[in-house]
Amino acid sequence: MGIAGTPVQVRNPNAAQVETTNGPFMTSSLPVAGFAIIEAANLAEAIDMVSRTPCAVAHGVVEVWPLKQA
């Protein structure tokens, strides 16, 4: 169980350059594709992992919501 921290938006259009923006993506004309829970040593590792996903590379956005241990 954890408490959600501040989210980070991750984009990597055409796998050319990872872009991050602090805060949630509140509205979108794009569909929500689901969610996953991943284990990473820190936020930087989680961002690196999701920056290579098809959604992040195909001009979409992936939100990383870090969990704080309760």
C-alpha positions in Angstrom: 0.0 0.0 0.0 1.3 3.5 -0.8 0.4 7.1 -1.1 0.7 8.6 -4.6 3.3 11.3 -5.0 3.4 14.1 -7.7 3.1 12.6 -11.2 5.5 13.2 -14.0 4.4 13.1 -17.7 6.9 11.3 -19.9 7.2 11.7 -23.7 9.8 10.4 -26.1 8.6 11.2 -29.6 10.1 8.9 -32.2 12.6 7.8 -29.5 14.5 11.0 -30.2 14.5 12.8 -26.8 12.9 12.1 -23.5 10.7 15.0 -22.3 9.3 15.3 -18.8 6.7 17.6 -17.4 5.8 17.8 -13.7 2.1 17.3 -12.9 -0.8 15.3 -14.2 -2.2 15.4 -17.7 -5.7 16.5 -16.6 -7.4 16.4 -20.0 -6.8 14.5 -23.2 -8.4 13.9 -26.6 -6.5 10.6 -26.6 -7.8 7.4 -25.0 -6.5 6.2 -21.7 -4.7 3.0 -22.4 -4.7 1.6 -18.8 -2.2 1.4 -16.1 0.7 -0.8 -14.8 2.6 -1.0 -11.6 6.4 -1.2 -12.1 9.2 -1.6 -9.6 12.1 0.9 -10.0 14.9 2.0 -7.7 13.9 5.6 -8.0 11.9 8.1 -10.2 14.7 8.5 -12.7 14.8 4.7 -13.4 11.0 4.6 -13.7 11.1 7.5 -16.2 13.8 5.7 -18.2 11.8 2.5 -18.3 8.5 4.2 -19.5 10.3 6.4 -22.0 10.8 3.4 -24.2 7.2 2.2 -24.2 5.3 2.4 -27.5 2.9 5.0 -26.1 5.7 7.4 -25.1 7.5 6.9 -28.4 4.4 7.2 -30.6 3.7 10.9 -29.6 1.6 9.9 -26.6 2.2 10.5 -22.9 2.8 8.2 -20.0 2.3 9.4 -16.5 4.6 8.1 -13.7 2.9 8.3 -10.3 5.5 7.5 -7.6 4.3 5.7 -4.6 5.5 6.7 -1.1 5.7 4.0 1.4 3.2 4.4 4.2 
